[in-house]
Amino acid sequence: MKDDWKEDGWREYQRLVLAELARHNAWLAALDRRLDEIRVEIAALKVRSGLWGAVAGLVAVAVMVGLKFLP
């Protein structure tokens, strides 16, 4: 009789542990997807900031060249 109780208790605990593992697995998968989205957004921001830096550099060079060739 005691062994049946231990076995039933273990089976219940085992189901609880497996359910928690499945829940954590789903949570980690969602977190991983969100992290991938953030990485893509950061890469896009890096490209955009590089372009804005190039434009700002060109404007500065154009102003300097314009001032050199003016009277």
C-alpha positions in Angstrom: 0.0 0.0 0.0 2.8 2.4 0.9 4.5 1.8 -2.5 1.4 2.6 -4.4 1.2 6.0 -2.7 4.8 6.7 -3.4 4.4 5.7 -7.0 1.3 7.8 -7.5 2.9 10.8 -5.8 5.9 10.5 -8.1 3.7 10.3 -11.2 1.9 13.4 -10.2 5.2 15.2 -9.5 6.6 13.9 -12.7 3.6 15.4 -14.7 4.1 18.7 -12.8 7.8 18.8 -13.7 7.2 18.0 -17.3 4.5 20.6 -17.6 6.8 23.2 -16.1 9.6 22.2 -18.5 7.2 22.5 -21.4 6.1 26.0 -20.2 9.7 27.1 -19.8 10.6 25.7 -23.2 7.8 27.7 -24.8 8.9 30.9 -22.9 12.5 30.5 -24.0 11.5 29.9 -27.6 9.4 33.2 -27.5 12.3 35.0 -25.9 14.7 33.7 -28.6 12.4 34.9 -31.3 12.1 38.3 -29.7 15.9 38.5 -29.4 16.3 37.7 -33.1 13.9 40.6 -33.9 15.9 42.9 -31.7 19.1 41.9 -33.5 17.6 42.7 -36.9 16.4 46.1 -35.5 19.9 46.9 -34.2 21.4 46.0 -37.6 19.0 48.3 -39.4 19.8 51.1 -37.0 23.5 50.6 -37.6 23.0 50.9 -41.3 20.8 54.0 -40.9 23.3 55.7 -38.6 26.1 55.0 -41.0 24.2 56.6 -43.9 23.4 59.6 -41.8 27.0 59.9 -40.8 28.0 59.8 -44.5 25.5 62.5 -45.4 26.7 64.7 -42.6 30.3 64.2 -43.7 29.4 65.1 -47.3 27.6 68.3 -46.2 30.7 69.3 -44.2 33.0 68.7 -47.1 30.6 70.6 -49.5 30.6 73.6 -47.2 34.4 73.6 -46.9 34.9 73.3 -50.6 32.3 76.0 -51.2 34.1 78.3 -48.9 37.4 77.7 -50.5 36.2 78.5 -54.0 34.2 81.6 -53.0 35.9 85.0 -53.1 
